[in-house]
Amino acid sequence: MKVAIVGFDTEGRASYDYYLAQGHELTICDQKTELEIPEGAASKLGQGYLDNLDEFDVIVRTAGLAPHKILDKNPAIAAKITTQIDEFLRVSPTRNIIGVTGTKGKGTTSTLIAKMLEADGKYVELGGNIGVPPLTFLSKLSSNAWVVLELSSFQLIDVHSSPHIAVCLMVVPEHLDWHASVQEYYNAKSQLFHHQTTDDIAIYNAKNETSAMIAGAGEGRKIPYLQPRGAFVERGAITIDGHVICHTDELKLLGAHNWQNVCAAVTAVWQATQNTGAIHSVVTSFTGLEHRLELVRDVDGVVYYDDSFGTTPETAIVAMEAFEQPKVVILGGSGKGASYDDLATAVVQNNVRSVLLIGQQADRIQAALDRAGYHDYQAGGDNMPEIVVNARNTAQAGDVVLLSTGCASFGMFQNYKDRGNQFKTAVQALA
């Protein structure tokens, strides 16, 4: 077959290797003209990389490229488009696949699930949006293996299969700069459940109406968490089916929002094992992922936390709620089409000493703060060392300095990882 690998990033490279091993005729298509590609590989690079894709039998779309951008130029090829995730779900030798989606918390919940299954003695692979293309570990899988996939709306929008166990965390509008509408975003998430049968399991956040709606897209058996049919918090303890897994004060993960992530993970793993000892050992020792409420350093009684992964107003809100002490919060960046009014209200309600405003959305956030009657804000700076110094000069002993911007990172930084790493470097440089 003639196969087009459209987008030669991490996923694209893994897809190239997979289809090459099957002996197909491959062409790499990418908008970048300066691109390192395998020696001897056919390529179509630059402005016309999406032209005439109808000449191929299969088009492998990288997740970050919206399907409509392909179809706008090639309207008759929808049936030919596949993705790394779609192909993996089609050919996987194991049905023991747990897919996790939601607006935030996917990485934390997916990692917790994988670690719990491993603690129970199972062979587990963790992949998807967390940075590991699943086709890279396909050859390692047996029918008894377990796979946990963190899945974004970009990856789900055009899949044709659903995993045996699907989990939907809290969902709020996001990525409206990529999706045509909020409804398209919700529909993309729904694909995780849409192809489930009555033999499958659909787990959802009982406190989030959108999560329940998304999980209802298929025929999987519905299990809500945060209520007694799944894992929930009762009298300070995370409980499922009458078993106390742990008390919330035993968790190393900060914030009540992480109680929800733990409950989601416990509910998913409970469908595979009721090994309470293994589950307890993981949830009471796991400290979180990088750039998710990550402790950086204590400097002169001021504690600095990197929550750069939080790129929506909702994630900034839950980050602020995780700390009772006074806070200096760094807000701003590039926009995703979100409103900042709820964020401004949360600033008023959560003991925020000062807000440092940065990036393209600084004026919009300032306007929202003004509407909420909050005026203790200032310009954060034009680079991260300047921002961190300004935060230090504003904070007092006993305060938290929190990088949880409520915005995407583009403009000042390459991505949320670059933003978080620059923050940590600047904090470590403080004398």
Secondary structure in CASP SS format (residue, H / E / C, confidence):
PFRMAT SS
TARGET T0000
AUTHOR 0000-0000-0000
METHOD secondary structure of the structure
MODEL  1
M C 1.00
K E 1.00
V E 1.00
A E 1.00
I E 1.00
V E 1.00
G C 1.00
F C 1.00
D C 1.00
T H 1.00
E H 1.00
G H 1.00
R H 1.00
A H 1.00
S H 1.00
Y H 1.00
D H 1.00
Y H 1.00
Y H 1.00
L H 1.00
A H 1.00
Q C 1.00
G C 1.00
H C 1.00
E E 1.00
L E 1.00
T E 1.00
I E 1.00
C E 1.00
D E 1.00
Q C 1.00
K C 1.00
T C 1.00
E C 1.00
L C 1.00
E C 1.00
I C 1.00
P C 1.00
E C 1.00
G C 1.00
A C 1.00
A E 1.00
S E 1.00
K E 1.00
L E 1.00
G C 1.00
Q C 1.00
G C 1.00
Y C 1.00
L C 1.00
D C 1.00
N C 1.00
L H 1.00
D H 1.00
E H 1.00
F C 1.00
D C 1.00
V E 1.00
I E 1.00
V E 1.00
R E 1.00
T C 1.00
A C 1.00
G C 1.00
L C 1.00
A C 1.00
P H 1.00
H H 1.00
K H 1.00
I H 1.00
L H 1.00
D H 1.00
K H 1.00
N C 1.00
P C 1.00
A C 1.00
I C 1.00
A H 1.00
A H 1.00
K H 1.00
I E 1.00
T E 1.00
T E 1.00
Q H 1.00
I H 1.00
D H 1.00
E H 1.00
F H 1.00
L H 1.00
R H 1.00
V H 1.00
S C 1.00
P C 1.00
T C 1.00
R C 1.00
N C 1.00
I E 1.00
I E 1.00
G E 1.00
V E 1.00
T E 1.00
G C 1.00
T C 1.00
K C 1.00
G C 1.00
K H 1.00
G H 1.00
T H 1.00
T H 1.00
S H 1.00
T H 1.00
L H 1.00
I H 1.00
A H 1.00
K H 1.00
M H 1.00
L H 1.00
E H 1.00
A H 1.00
D C 1.00
G C 1.00
K C 1.00
Y C 1.00
V E 1.00
E E 1.00
L E 1.00
G E 1.00
G E 1.00
N C 1.00
I C 1.00
G C 1.00
V C 1.00
P C 1.00
P H 1.00
L H 1.00
T H 1.00
F C 1.00
L H 1.00
S H 1.00
K H 1.00
L C 1.00
S C 1.00
S C 1.00
N C 1.00
A C 1.00
W E 1.00
V E 1.00
V E 1.00
L E 1.00
E E 1.00
L C 1.00
S C 1.00
S H 1.00
F H 1.00
Q H 1.00
L H 1.00
I C 1.00
D C 1.00
V C 1.00
H C 1.00
S C 1.00
S C 1.00
P C 1.00
H C 1.00
I E 1.00
A E 1.00
V E 1.00
C E 1.00
L C 1.00
M C 1.00
V C 1.00
V C 1.00
P C 1.00
E C 1.00
H C 1.00
L C 1.00
D C 1.00
W C 1.00
H C 1.00
A C 1.00
S C 1.00
V H 1.00
Q H 1.00
E H 1.00
Y H 1.00
Y H 1.00
N H 1.00
A H 1.00
K H 1.00
S H 1.00
Q H 1.00
L H 1.00
F H 1.00
H H 1.00
H C 1.00
Q C 1.00
T C 1.00
T C 1.00
D C 1.00
D C 1.00
I E 1.00
A E 1.00
I E 1.00
Y E 1.00
N E 1.00
A C 1.00
K C 1.00
N C 1.00
E H 1.00
T H 1.00
S H 1.00
A H 1.00
M H 1.00
I H 1.00
A H 1.00
G C 1.00
A C 1.00
G C 1.00
E C 1.00
G C 1.00
R E 1.00
K E 1.00
I E 1.00
P E 1.00
Y E 1.00
L C 1.00
Q C 1.00
P C 1.00
R C 1.00
G C 1.00
A C 1.00
F E 1.00
V E 1.00
E E 1.00
R C 1.00
G C 1.00
A E 1.00
I E 1.00
T E 1.00
I E 1.00
D C 1.00
G C 1.00
H E 1.00
V E 1.00
I E 1.00
C E 1.00
H E 1.00
T H 1.00
D H 1.00
E H 1.00
L C 1.00
K C 1.00
L C 1.00
L C 1.00
G C 1.00
A H 1.00
H H 1.00
N H 1.00
W H 1.00
Q H 1.00
N H 1.00
V H 1.00
C H 1.00
A H 1.00
A H 1.00
V H 1.00
T H 1.00
A H 1.00
V H 1.00
W H 1.00
Q C 1.00
A C 1.00
T C 1.00
Q C 1.00
N C 1.00
T H 1.00
G H 1.00
A H 1.00
I H 1.00
H H 1.00
S H 1.00
V H 1.00
V H 1.00
T C 1.00
S C 1.00
F C 1.00
T C 1.00
G C 1.00
L C 1.00
E C 1.00
H C 1.00
R C 1.00
L C 1.00
E E 1.00
L E 1.00
V E 1.00
R E 1.00
D E 1.00
V E 1.00
D C 1.00
G C 1.00
V E 1.00
V E 1.00
Y E 1.00
Y E 1.00
D E 1.00
D C 1.00
S C 1.00
F C 1.00
G C 1.00
T C 1.00
T C 1.00
P H 1.00
E H 1.00
T H 1.00
A H 1.00
I H 1.00
V H 1.00
A H 1.00
M H 1.00
E H 1.00
A C 1.00
F C 1.00
E C 1.00
Q C 1.00
P C 1.00
K E 1.00
V E 1.00
V E 1.00
I E 1.00
L E 1.00
G E 1.00
G C 1.00
S E 1.00
G C 1.00
K C 1.00
G C 1.00
A C 1.00
S C 1.00
Y C 1.00
D H 1.00
D H 1.00
L H 1.00
A H 1.00
T H 1.00
A H 1.00
V H 1.00
V H 1.00
Q H 1.00
N C 1.00
N C 1.00
V E 1.00
R E 1.00
S E 1.00
V E 1.00
L E 1.00
L E 1.00
I E 1.00
G C 1.00
Q C 1.00
Q C 1.00
A H 1.00
D H 1.00
R H 1.00
I H 1.00
Q H 1.00
A H 1.00
A H 1.00
L H 1.00
D H 1.00
R H 1.00
A C 1.00
G C 1.00
Y C 1.00
H C 1.00
D C 1.00
Y E 1.00
Q E 1.00
A E 1.00
G C 1.00
G C 1.00
D C 1.00
N C 1.00
M H 1.00
P H 1.00
E H 1.00
I H 1.00
V H 1.00
V H 1.00
N H 1.00
A H 1.00
R H 1.00
N H 1.00
T H 1.00
A C 1.00
Q C 1.00
A C 1.00
G C 1.00
D C 1.00
V E 1.00
V E 1.00
L E 1.00
L E 1.00
S C 1.00
T C 1.00
G C 1.00
C C 1.00
A E 1.00
S C 1.00
F E 1.00
G C 1.00
M C 1.00
F E 1.00
Q C 1.00
N C 1.00
Y H 1.00
K H 1.00
D H 1.00
R H 1.00
G H 1.00
N H 1.00
Q H 1.00
F H 1.00
K H 1.00
T H 1.00
A H 1.00
V H 1.00
Q H 1.00
A C 1.00
L C 1.00
A C 1.00
END
